[in-house]
Amino acid sequence: MPAHLSYDVVIVGGGHNGLVAAAYLARAGRSVLVLERLGNTGGAAVSARPFEGVDARLSRYSYLVSLLPRKIVRELGLRFAVRKRTVSSYTPLGDGGLLVGEGRTRASLAVLTGGEREYAAWRDFYGMTRRAAERIFPILTEPLLTRDELRAHLDDATAWRTLFEEPIGVAVEERFRHDLVRGVVLTDALIGTFADAHDPSLVQNRCFLYHVIGGGTGDWDVPVGGMGALTDALADTARSAGAEIVTGHEATRVDTDGATAEVAFRTPGGPAVDPTDGTVTARHVLVNASPQALADLLGEERPPAAEGAQLKVNMLLRRLPRLRDASVDPREAFAGTFHVAEGYEQLATAYQEAAAGRLPTAPPSEIYCHSLTDPSILGPDLAGSGHHTLTLFGLHTPARLFAEDNDAVRARLLAATLDQLDQRLAEPIADCLALDAHGRPCVEARTPLDLERDLRLPGGHIFHRDLAFPYATEETGRWGVETAHANVLLCGAGAVRGGGVSGVPGHNAAMAVLGR
């Protein structure tokens, strides 16, 4: 139970953004209470041992780190590190493929496409996104600029048009000729977003932008010790600064007059114990949950429903599988992002099939192996015997496809997705899977409906709602976390400049409270 009846700040939700806010505010001398519904902190950024009797601690929902500013790590003094991947991606095609990495991209593109043109286009395009990243990423933790101010700050008419004005499919088709290359570029616009390359809403552009600006480089790095290492470090830092964190406490209502708020909560009790209700008051309430959950807490009308569109699969292997492409070492292919059925036309077909209410015939997905870069997530026996993790993220599988029978559709989709992977391998992935304590294959899959149930992500949407461009509009406040109530802020992924494991909404909500 909370130790006090009144706090300067009550934070609803102990995910990574809530913990970032708690750490900043407690270090600034504010009394802080974090109410977490689950029995642990971390939200979707956790590590877990999903396979019984197996000493492998996997990043279960969120996998890689790109958008977390080093500023937050430095200012909070977090004991947390990431490692670079030497290979960015590998995309098989027949008995060959495209390997993108330091010193490898040019030669691989030349073999794939038969010349230098595609590499020149690649270098030019990603030079542009790198320059945009260097301008945009550092200001994510500053007050929002207006659209015109951000355009002037970017100071690159081509980048502005490509990223902010035209569907990303226009640039992809104008700049690149090879279908596979186009698909590799487009995937960054589709991770966690159900859209076509030419969607006029530009939701795909917003997704693409956040995937290429991280760290000012666009790199996606491996969290040492797994994603739970980050949230454990954040929780330790917040507690050390004086924040009170209570798990197993679900906020049920927020009442506010704009100056003081009352937060009601419930503890679940046990088999022979009734749930317990309680209330605390606060000057500010930060909600590290979806905009839909915020509306429920305030007793207001919910915003339009969001919809996730991804399949998440975790696997543990006895060994990495052999590839059809004998020219590439599996340790290189799986260290980066391994693209499956993600050619440009394949992605378009998968989207069209899913939009029509059918599972994609060839489900697109991408995979990476955490343990190749950071074996610390494996117990010594597993690491020493060549075991490895594989994490798969499937695209274009919206929540609506699972509504009738989630379990049956999940099984069908998993089988079809692994079949697509098998077509790129020299042996079935099933032959490489490790077994748990009961002799069952070490593989688990999560649909959008599973994520909604387990984590209360609306419609299983990993960003809580469609991402927003990082500039101010008439609806946003100074920091992009404000609501209609002066002392209630949204500090989760649904804030402007939210989405992904970044801590940015948590930082910005804390700065709004502190008046900085």
N, C-alpha and C positions, 0 to 999 in steps of 0.2 A: 504494500500500500504506500502511496505518497507520504513523505514524512511531514509535509506541511499542508495547510489549507489554501495558501496563497503564494503565487510566484510572479516574478516579473514576466516570464515567458513560459507557456506550455506548448510543447511541440507534439503534435499528433502523428505518430509513425516514426519508428526507429530505423528506417532505411538509411542509405548513405547520405542523402541530402539532409535529412533530419539531424543526423549525427554531426555533419559539418556545421549546420546552424547552431546546434547545441554547444559545440566546442568553441566557436567564435564568441557566442554570447556569454558563456560561462567565463571565458578568459577575459571578457570585458567587464566582469564583475556583476553580471545579471544572475538572479536566481532562476534556474532552468529546470523544468520537469519534462521528461520525454515519456510519453505513454505509448507502449508498443503492444499490439494485439497478440502477436505470436509469442512463443516462448523464448525467442532469441532475437537479437537485433540483426540488421543487415538487409532486410527486405529481399529484393531480387539479386542483390550483390553478396551472395553467400557461397561458402564452400560446404560440401556435404559428402558423406560416404553413402552413396545410394545403393551400393551392392553389398548385401549382407555377408559379413565375414571376410570382406576384402578391404585391405588397407590402402585405399585410393581416395583422396580428398579432392573431388572435382568441383570446379566452378559451375554450379548447377544451372543457373539461368543466364547470368551475364558472364562474358568470357574474357574480353580483351579491354584494354584501357587506351583511350586516345584523347578524350575530351577533358580529363582531369588536369587542371592547370598545376604546374609545378609550384606556382605561387601558393596554392592552398596547402600542398604538402609541406612547403618550406615554412609558411607562417604558423601552421599548427604543429610543426615539429614532428610530423608523422614518421614512425619507423615502418616505412613502406617503400618498396622499390619495384621497378619494372625492368624487363630485359627486351632488347631489340630482337626482331626476327631477321635473319640474314636473307631469307627468301620472302618476298611479298606475296606471290601467288604462283600457282601452277594450274594450268587448265589443259586437261588431256583432249586430244582429238585423234581418233583412230589409234594408230600405233606411235603417234608423236604428240606434240603439245606445245604450249607456250609457258615458259618459265620466266617470271619477272623477279629480278633481284639484283643485288649489287654486281655489276659487271657481266650480267647474264642476259639482260633484256634485249639488247641490240642484236646479238647473234641469234637468239631464239626467235625474235620477230623476223629476221632475215630468212631463216630456214622455213618458218611457217608461211610467210607471205611472198617469198621469192624476190625480195628486194629491200631497199632502204627507206622507201616512202613511208611505210607505216611507223617505223621507228621515229622518223622526223616529226610526224604528226603526234606521236605519243609524247615525245620530248617537249614539243611546243605546248600541248594541252596541259600536261602536268606541271610544266613550268608556270603556266597561268594560274592553276589552282594553288600551287605553292606560294606564289606571290599574294594571292587572295588570303590564304591561310595566315601568312605573316602579318597581314594588316588587320584581319578580323578577329583571330583567336585571342590576342592580348586584351581586347576590349570587352570580352564576354563578362568580365567581372567588374565592369564599370557601368555607370548609369547608361540607359539606352540612348542611342542616337536616333534621330528621325530618319526616315527613308532617304531624304535628300542629303542629310549629314553623312549617313553611311556611304552613300554613293560617292560623295566628295572625298571621304576618308579612304575609300578603296582606290580611287583615282586610276581606274582602268576601265575604259568604256567597253572593251571586249569582254572582260570578265563579268562586268555588271550585266550585260545583255545575256551572256551565256548562263549565268547562275541565277539571276533574279527576274529576267523578263521573258525569255523564250523557253519552251519546254526543252529539257535537256536532250531529248531525242534529236532535236535539230542539230545541235553541235556534234553529237555522236555520229550522225549520218553524214554531216558535211566534212568532218575531219578524218574519219576512218572508213576504210573500204572493206576490210575483212570482217566477216560475220562474227567470228570468235573474238576478235579484238573489240568489236563494238559491244559484245555481250559482257566481256570482262569490265569494260568501263562503266556500263550501265548498272551493274549490280550494286554499286554504292548508292544508287538512287532508289533501291528497292528493299534494302534490309529493314524489315519491320514496317514496310509501307506497301500497301496494295494499290498499285497504280500502273498505268501504261507509260511508255517513254514520252508520249505526246499528250498526256493529261493536261487539259487547259488550266486546271486549278494550280498547277506547279507544285503539288504536294511532293512529287518525285524530286523536284529541284531542291526543296527544303531538306529532304532526306540526304540528297547528294552533298549539299553544302556542309552539313554537320559531319559527314563521313570523310571529307577531304581537308578540313581545317584543323583537326585536332593537334594540339601541341605546336601549332604554327608550321607543321610539316605534313600532316595527314597520316602520320605513322600510327599503326595499331600495335601496341606493345603487350607483352605477357606479364601479368601480375605475379611476382615471385611469392610462392606459397598459396596461390589461388586468390580468387576475388575476396574470399572471406578474410584474407590477411589485411586488406584495406579497411573493411568495416570493423574488424576487431581493433585495429589501430585507432580508428576514429572513436569507437566507443571508449577505449582506454583513455584517449586524450580528453574527451568530454568529461568523463568521470574525474580524472585527475584535476581538471579545472574547476570541479565543483558541481557539475550537472548531475541531476538525479535521474537515473534511467530505470524504469520499472517495466518489466515484460509481463505478458499475460494480462494486460490491462487494455481493454478496448474502449476508446472514446465513442460515445453514443450520441452526444448532442453538444452543440456550441451555441450559447446565447450571448449576444453582445449588444451594448448600447453605443459602441464606437470608442468608448474610453476604458471600460472594464468588461471582461468576458467571464462567463462561467462555463466550465467544461465538465460534462457528466461522463462517467466511465463505468465500466462493468468488468468484474473479474469472473472468470467462468466457473469457479468452484470445482467440485469433483463429483464422483459418483454418488456420494452421500451428503454432499454439501451444496446448498443453494447458491446461485450466483450472488455476488455482492455488488451493490451499487454505491457510488460515491460521487462527490463533486469537488472541484478545486476552482479557484478564481485566478485570473491572470490579467496583466495589463495588455499583453499581446498573445495571440494564438497563431502558431505557424502550423499549417496542415501539409504534412508530407505524404499526401495521398492524391488520388485523381481528382479532377474537377467535379466528377460525378459524386465522389465521396464527400467532397467539400459541401456540395449542395445538400446532400442528405443530412450532414451534421447541422447545417444552418436551417434545415426545414424549408429549403427553397426548391424551385423547379430545376430539374437536372438539365444540363446542356445536352445537345445532340449526342447520341451514343457513338462511341468509338468502336472500331473493329480491328482486332489483330489479324495477322495473315501469315503466321509462321509455324513451322514444326521445329521443335527443339529435341535433339537426340544426343544422349550421352552414352559413350561406349568405353569399355576397357578391353584392350587386346593383349593376347599373349605375345604377339609380335606384329610388326607392321606388314601389310600385305604387299605382295609383288605387283608391279604395274605392267600393263600392256606395253607401255613406252619404256623399253629397256635402257634407253639413254639417260634416264633420270633416276637417281637414287630415291627410294621412298622416303628417306630421312630428309631430303630436300623438298620433295613434293608435298609432304604433309606438315612440314614446319611452317610454311606459309598458308595462305588460303587456297584450298584445293577445290576448284570449281567443277560442279557436275551439272550437265544439261543446262548450261548457262550461255549458250550462243545467243546472239541477238534475236534471231527468229524463234528459237526455242523459248526464250523468255516471253516474247509476244504471244506465242501460241498458248503457253501455260496461263498467262493472264486472261486471255480470251476464254479459255475453257473454264477457269474458275469463276469468271464474271458471269458465265452462263449457268453456273450452278453445278459444275462437274469437277471432280478432282483432275488435276493435270495428268495427261497421259504419260508424260515424261517429267516428273516433278523436279524442278531445279533446286539445287542446294549447294552449300559450301561448307567445307570441313577444315578443321585445323587440329594439330596435335600439341597440346600444352606441354606435355612431358618431354618433348624433344628440346624445348628451350629451357624449361624449368622442371627437372625431375624431382624436386623437393616435395611435390604433391603425392608422390608414391612412397610407400613404405620401402625400406631397404631391400627386402626380399623381392618385391615386384620390380623395383628399378634394376636390381642386379641380374634378374632373369630375362630382361628385355621386354617387359610389359610396357604398354603405352596407352594413353587416353586418346580418344577421338571425340570431338565435339562437332555436331552437324547442325546447321541452321537451314531449314527448308523455306523456300519462298512461295508466294502466290497460293496460299491455302487459307483463305479467310474463314473466320469463325462460323459463318453461315453454313459452310459445308459440313460441319460436325453437329449441327443442331438436332438432327433426327436420332442419331445413335453415335455418340462420341467415341465409345470404345471400339465399335466395329469399323468406323471410318478411320480411326487412328491406326488400327492394325493394317487396314488396306493401304493406307498412305505410307506407313513405315515400310511395308514389303515392297511397294513400288519404288520408293526412294532408295532403298538398299539395292534393289535390282539395277537401278540406273548407275549406282556406284560400281556394282559388280561388272558392268559392261566396260568400265575403264580399268579394271584390274585383271591380273593374270590368274587370279584365284578368288573364290567367293569370300566375302568379308566374314561370313558366318564361320568359316574354317579358322579364322584368326581370333575370334572372340574368347575372352577368358570366361571362366565359370565362377559363380558365387558359391557360398557355403552349401547350397542345396543342389548344386549341379546345373543351375539355370544360367543361360547366356547373360553376360553383363552388358545389357542394353536397356535403356529406358527412353521413352518418348513422351513429349508433352505437346498438346495441341493448344490453340488459343483458349478453348474452354477449360482446359486443365489449369492454365495460368490464371484465368479469371477466378476459378475456384480456390486455388492454392494461395495466390498473392493478391487477389481482388483487383487485378488489372482489368479495367472495363473492356469487355469483349476480347480479353487477352492481349490488348494493345500494349506493346512493350514501352511505348512513349506516353502512355495514358490517353493521348489524343494525337491527332496529326500535328506534326512539328510546325512551328511558326518561324518566319524569317526573323533574324535577330535585330529588329529595329522597332521603334515605338510607333504605335497607331493611336487612334482616338480611344481605343479600349484599354490600352496598356497604361500602367503607371510609370514612374521614373525608373524602377528596377525590373519591371516585368513580372512581379510577384504579387502586386496589389490586387485587392478585391473591392467589392462595393462597400465593405466595412473597413474603417480606418485602422482598426487594430487586429484584423484577421488577414493573414498572408498565406499565399499558396507557395510552398517551397519544394514541391515535388517535380517530377518530370514533365507535368502538364503546364508548368510556368513557361513564359517566353524565355528562350535559351535553355529549355529543358531537354529531356531525352538523353538516354545513354548514361553511363557511369561517369559523371563529371563533377558533382559537388557544386556546380555553378549556381543552381537555384537555391541551395542551402546557404552558400556564401552571400548571394544577393539579398535573400530574405533577412539574414543577420545584419547586413549593411543598412537595409531599410529600417529595421528596428533601431539601430544605433544612430540613424540620421546622418550617415556618412555619404 
